[in-house]
Amino acid sequence: MFTGEYGHTIDAKGRLIIPSRFREELGDKFYLTRGMDGCLFIFPQDAWSEFEQKLAALPLTSKEARTFTRFFVSGATECELDKQGRILVPQSLREYANLVKDVILAGNLHRIEVWSKERWTESTNYTDMDDIAKGLQDLGITF
């Protein structure tokens, strides 16, 4: 499981350090792709394979399923860490997530989210948690 929040910077060449705490769980090869809410997702190989299987099972006759699959798969790239524990984030993904300098890597159970610091600050305004918690009761989540 990935947990925690880490601040790093992305350099001009698009290289991003992966926190050492995340490196072991990621393994030798892992996947980086577009994420929801304007961030990027990093999946370990096994979680990506499981996700791919779920996407492959979606009906081709559903426009929403095709669009959803295209969103994640077309932007996906296989990654390996360099000797300094960095990955190269492709330009298209940097643009999508608005990654320029300051970056937040946030563990989110089976994946890591990569955010621009600005978007992270905007998205983590937790003033409506009571309303969110009430809505999650419909999904079986209770406190």
C-alpha positions as CSV (number, residue, x, y, z in Angstrom):
1,M,0.0,0.0,0.0
2,F,1.2,3.5,-0.8
3,T,0.7,6.1,1.9
4,G,2.1,9.5,2.6
5,E,2.7,12.8,0.9
6,Y,6.1,13.9,-0.4
7,G,7.2,17.2,-2.0
8,H,9.8,17.1,-4.8
9,T,10.7,19.0,-7.9
10,I,10.7,18.0,-11.5
11,D,13.7,19.3,-13.5
12,A,13.7,21.0,-16.9
13,K,14.3,17.6,-18.6
14,G,11.2,16.1,-17.0
15,R,13.0,13.9,-14.4
16,L,11.2,13.3,-11.2
17,I,12.6,11.6,-8.0
18,I,10.4,8.9,-6.7
19,P,10.5,8.9,-2.8
20,S,12.6,6.0,-1.5
21,R,9.6,4.8,0.5
22,F,7.7,4.1,-2.7
23,R,10.5,2.6,-4.7
24,E,10.4,-0.9,-3.2
25,E,6.7,-1.4,-3.7
26,L,6.9,-0.2,-7.3
27,G,9.4,-2.8,-8.3
28,D,11.6,-2.7,-11.4
29,K,9.0,-1.7,-13.9
30,F,5.8,0.2,-13.4
31,Y,3.4,2.4,-15.3
32,L,2.7,6.2,-15.4
33,T,-0.4,7.5,-17.0
34,R,-3.0,10.3,-16.9
35,G,-5.0,10.3,-13.7
36,M,-8.3,11.8,-12.6
37,D,-8.6,15.4,-11.4
38,G,-5.6,16.6,-13.4
39,C,-2.9,14.5,-11.7
40,L,-0.9,11.5,-12.9
41,F,-1.2,7.9,-11.6
42,I,1.7,5.6,-11.1
43,F,0.8,1.9,-10.9
44,P,3.0,-1.0,-9.9
45,Q,3.2,-3.7,-12.6
46,D,0.7,-6.0,-10.9
47,A,-1.9,-3.3,-10.2
48,W,-1.6,-2.0,-13.8
49,S,-2.1,-5.5,-15.2
50,E,-5.2,-5.9,-13.0
51,F,-6.5,-2.5,-14.2
52,E,-5.8,-3.4,-17.8
53,Q,-7.9,-6.6,-17.4
54,K,-10.8,-4.6,-16.0
55,L,-10.6,-2.1,-18.9
56,A,-10.3,-4.9,-21.5
57,A,-13.6,-6.4,-20.1
58,L,-15.5,-3.2,-20.7
59,P,-17.9,-3.4,-23.7
60,L,-16.7,-1.9,-26.9
61,T,-20.2,-0.9,-27.7
62,S,-20.1,1.7,-24.8
63,K,-18.8,5.1,-25.9
64,E,-18.1,5.9,-22.2
65,A,-16.0,2.7,-21.8
66,R,-14.0,3.4,-25.0
67,T,-13.3,7.0,-23.9
68,F,-12.4,5.9,-20.3
69,T,-10.0,3.2,-21.6
70,R,-8.5,5.6,-24.2
71,F,-7.9,8.2,-21.5
72,F,-5.8,5.9,-19.4
73,V,-4.1,3.6,-22.0
74,S,-3.1,6.1,-24.7
75,G,-1.1,8.1,-22.2
76,A,0.5,5.2,-20.4
77,T,4.2,4.7,-20.4
78,E,6.3,1.9,-18.8
79,C,8.9,3.4,-16.4
80,E,12.1,2.3,-14.8
81,L,14.1,4.1,-12.2
82,D,17.5,5.5,-13.1
83,K,20.4,5.2,-10.7
84,Q,19.3,8.3,-8.9
85,G,15.8,7.0,-8.3
86,R,14.2,9.2,-10.9
87,I,11.8,8.6,-13.8
88,L,11.4,10.6,-17.0
89,V,7.9,12.1,-17.3
90,P,6.9,12.5,-20.9
91,Q,6.2,16.1,-22.1
92,S,2.5,15.2,-22.9
93,L,1.9,14.0,-19.3
94,R,3.8,17.0,-17.8
95,E,1.5,19.3,-19.8
96,Y,-1.7,17.3,-18.8
97,A,-0.8,17.6,-15.1
98,N,0.7,21.0,-15.3
99,L,4.0,19.8,-13.8
100,V,6.5,22.6,-14.1
101,K,8.6,22.7,-10.9
102,D,7.1,21.8,-7.5
103,V,5.4,18.4,-7.4
104,I,3.6,16.4,-4.7
105,L,3.7,12.6,-4.8
106,A,0.8,11.2,-2.7
107,G,0.3,7.6,-1.9
108,N,-3.3,6.4,-2.5
109,L,-3.5,2.7,-1.5
110,H,-2.6,0.8,-4.7
111,R,-1.2,3.7,-6.7
112,I,0.7,6.9,-6.4
113,E,-0.7,10.2,-7.5
114,V,1.6,12.9,-9.0
115,W,0.3,16.5,-8.6
116,S,1.5,19.9,-9.4
117,K,1.8,21.6,-5.9
118,E,-0.7,24.2,-7.0
119,R,-3.4,21.7,-8.0
120,W,-2.7,19.6,-4.9
121,T,-3.3,22.6,-2.7
122,E,-6.6,23.3,-4.6
123,S,-7.8,19.7,-4.5
124,T,-7.1,19.1,-0.8
125,N,-9.4,21.7,0.5
126,Y,-11.2,19.3,2.8
127,T,-14.0,21.6,4.0
128,D,-16.8,19.4,2.6
129,M,-15.8,16.1,4.2
130,D,-19.0,15.7,6.1
131,D,-21.0,15.8,2.8
132,I,-18.6,13.4,1.1
133,A,-18.8,11.0,4.1
134,K,-22.6,11.0,3.9
135,G,-22.4,10.2,0.1
136,L,-20.0,7.3,0.8
137,Q,-22.6,5.6,2.9
138,D,-24.3,4.6,-0.3
139,L,-21.1,2.7,-1.2
140,G,-21.0,0.9,2.1
141,I,-18.4,3.1,3.7
142,T,-19.4,4.1,7.3
143,F,-17.5,5.6,10.2
